[in-house]
Amino acid sequence: MAQPKNLPVPMDTLVMNGDSIVVYVDKSWEFLDALNFDGVLNTELHHLVTNDTNYLYKQDWNTEMPYTYENDLSAMPDTLWLCTVDSGDGGFCMPFDGQVMSTFKYRGRRFHHGIDIDLEEGDTLRAAFKGRVRYAKYNKSGFGNLVIIRHQNGLETYYAHLSKLMVTPNQDVEAGEVIGLGGKTGRATGTHLHFEVRFYHNALDPEAIIDFKNKCVHDENFFVHKGLFDYKAVSSGKKSSGGSTKPVANKDVKYHKIRSGDSLYSISRKYGTTIDKLCELNGVTRTTILKIGRVLQVRE
């Protein structure tokens, strides 16, 4: 059978650093298991947010574009639960143990979508979680040398301004694996790591997940809700969901994941609230059957 004209012609299959790669006659190559990879690492979560009519978010496996503006999570209809770390996924590793210089906030008229961590040229940078590299190249929009890793927990992490890239697209990495060296490429006035966390292309505050002081994640459970993306409504000239003209994260908002034996009564007692309040916050009634795994908001 003739090879389609728009596809490269394979020449050989080799093993490099424990991974099988396909080498093409034009001297290009790619990882063997990436040939039919659709980008999905968390099947259950991806099926929900791409097929449920309440979401219908889009996310492909694009190794040439850092992110898109197709999904607006500031209008999320419900809360999603993620497991940030799992014993089988290698846990968490700080990308770099340095001082935080700038946080997730407005800087003048522009919003800073990540955390800046101080470092020296050539310092070693590591993957925060286990995952697969989606993007690893020089970005002309300001990131400079940029690595993006998609993780099993549903998140993507961004590592920008690197002086050297040490991974390639479609490469699997472990938490703590070296991915590059620190620098000041792109639109950077000094050497630092610009670190972002995104969920379906929407940036969220890394400090909502990571305790940068104690070098760990806050909790193995993480709840994604529209309040994390209020800054998007403000930056587009709209008011946030709370009617404020400034993006203020409500750190008092709390959620509860339904477990076997839970009832609205037991949950209300646990969190010092009322059944009526739980019904109001979650659009349920006193007779609603609580499905195990559902997430309820228990405090505003």
N, C-alpha and C positions, 0 to 999 in steps of 0.2 A: 504494500500500500504506500502510495506517495505521501511524503511529509507535507502538511499544509504550508503554503508559502509564508504565512505570517508567524510561524513558529520556528524557533531555532532548532537546528539538527543536532541531536545528542551524539557524542563521540565516545564517551567512556563514563564509567561510574567508579569513583574512588572513595577511599575512607580517609578523612582528615580530622584529626583531634577527636576521634571516636564517632564522628558524624559521617554519613554517606552523602556524597555530593555527585551531581550530574555535571559533566563537562561537555560543552557544546563545541562545534567545529569553529565557531567565531571566537573561541577562547573565553567566553563567558561561562558562568557556572551558577548553580543554586543547590540548596539542600534538597535531598531526595524527597523527604517527607513534606516539603513545602509545595510540591507540584500541584496537589489538589487541596491544599489547605484553604479553608474558607474564613479563617480568622476567629472562629468560635472556640474559646477555651472554657467558658462557663455555659454549658448547653442549656440548663434549666433557666438561668437568668436571661440569656439571649432570646430564648423562645418567648418568654414572657414580654419583654420590652419591645420586641419586633413584631409580635403577632397580636397581643392584646390591644383591642381597639382604643383603650384608654391611653396607650403610649404610642405604638407604631414608630419607635425610634429606628434610625438607620445607622449601621456601622459595618463597613466592609474592611477588607485587608489591603490598605493602600500604603505602599512603601515609598511613595513619592510626595504625599501631602500630609502635613502634621495633623490638621484637624479641619472640620467643616463647621458651618453654622446651621446645619439642617435641623438639629434637635434643640428645642428650647425647654430645658428642664426647670425653668422658673415657673412653669405652668403644670408641673407634675400633679396628677390627680390623687395619688396615694403614696405611701411610704414603702420603699423597698429595703429588704434586709440583705446585708452582705456579711460574709465571714471573712474578715481581713486576713487572718492567719489561720493555718490549719497544720496540724502535726505532720501531715503527709506532704505539705507544700514547702517545707523548709523554713517557715517562720518569716521573720523580718530582720533587715539589716539597715543601719543608717547609711545613706548614700555617701556621706562624709561627716566626720566628727569635727565640726567647726562652729564658729559663732554665727548666729542668725543676724544678718545685717539689715534685711528688709522683709516685711511680711506681706500677707495677702490683703491688699488695701489700695485705695486711690493714692497715686503719687501725682499731685497736680491735677490735671484734667484726664489723665490716663489711669486705667485700672491695672494694677500689678497682679498678674494671675498666679503668682507662686511665691516661693520663699527663696531669698538669696542667702547663701552660706559662704562665709569668708574662707578662702584657701590660698595656697601658693601655686604658682605655675608648676604643672607636672604632678600635683598631688593625685593620689589614686582614688577613683570614684567607683562605687559598687552598686549593683542592682538592689533595690529595696525589697522586692519580693521575687519569687520564682515566676518565670513567664517566658515570653517569646519576643524577640526584638522585631518591631514593626518598621522602624525608621532609623537609619544611621547614616547621616550624610551632612554636608554643609547646607544650612538653610539661609537663604538670602533675605528673609524677612526680619532678621534681628537676632535669631537664636544662635547663629554661628554653627559650629559643629554640634549637632543635636542627636541624642539617642532617645527613642521612645520605646518603652517595653509594655506589652499587654500582658496582664496577669490573670491567673485563674480566679481571683476574687472579683473580677469584673471591672477592675480599674486599669488605667494606664498611667505610667509615671514618665515624666519628661526630664531630661538632663541636658542643660544647654550651656553654651560658651566653652565647650571642651577644646583643649589644645590638641588632643589626639583621640581618634575613635579606635576602639579595640574590639568591637563586635560588628556583625553584619546583619542585614535584614534576614528574617526567618531563622535566626539562630536561637536555640533554647538556652536560657541562662538560669542559674540558681540564685537564690537570695544570697547576697554577699559576693557574687562573682564580679570580677573586675570588668568594667565596660568601657573605661576610657580614663583620660587624664585631665585634670582641671586646667582652665586657662581663661582667656578673655576674648575669644573670637566672636564675631557678630557685633551687635550693638551693646557692647559692654565697656564701661569706663575704667574698670579694674578687674583683677582676677577674682572670680567667684563662681559658684555653682548656682545657676537658676534652676530650681526644682519645682515641678508642677505635678499635681495629681488631677486627672480628668476622668469623668464617667460619661461614656458615650459622647465624647468630644467637648463636654462642658467642664470647665475648670471649677474646682472646689478648694477650700482652704486646707492645705496640707496639715495644719495644726488641729483640724477637726479629727484627724486620724492618728497623727504622730505626735508624741510628746517629745519635742526636740531637746528639752532639758534633761530628761531621764533616758533618752535614746531608746524608746520603745513605742509600740502602738498603745493607744489609750485603752483599747478593749478589743477582744477578738470579734465582737459584733459591731457592725457599723450600719446606721440607718440613713439611707439616702432619701431626702425629701426636698420639696421646692424651696424651703427656707434657706438651704445651702447655696441657692443660686439667685437670691434676691438682688445681688449686685448687677445681674444682667438686665433686670427691669429698669434699674436706676441709670445704667450706662446708655440705655436706649431712649432715655427721656421720659420713661414711665415711672409711676410710683411703685414701690415694692408692695408685696402682698399685705404688709401691715399698714400701708398708707403713708409710710415714712418717706422722706426725700433723701435719706441717707441709708446706705446698706448696713444694717445692724444685725449681727448674728445673735439669735436668741439661744443662749447656752442653757436655759432652763427647760427647753422643750425636751420631753422624755417619751420613750416608746417602750412597749412591752411586746415580746413575741409570745404568742399563745402556745402553751404547753398542755400536755394531757392533764386533766383535772381542773384546769382554770375555768373560772366563771366571772361574769361581770362583777358579782359581789366580792369574790376573793381578790380580784384585781383592784377594785376600788378601795378595799381595806388595806392592801399592800402599799398603795401609793397615796393614801390619805385623801381620796377624792370621793365622788359620788357616782352612782350608776348613771344618773341622768346626765352628768357631765361627760362621762365616757361615751354615752350614746350621742350627745351633741357633737363631740370632737370627731367621731368616727362615722357618723351617719348610719348608726345601727339602732335597733330597738331592744327592749328588755328581753324579747323572745328570740332574738337573732342567735342562730347556732354558730358558735365560734369554731372556726376551722383551725386545727393545729398548724402552726407555722405562720398564721396571719399576724401582722404587726398592727397593734393599736397604739394611737397616741394617748398618753395618760396625763399629760400636763402641757399647758400652753407655754 
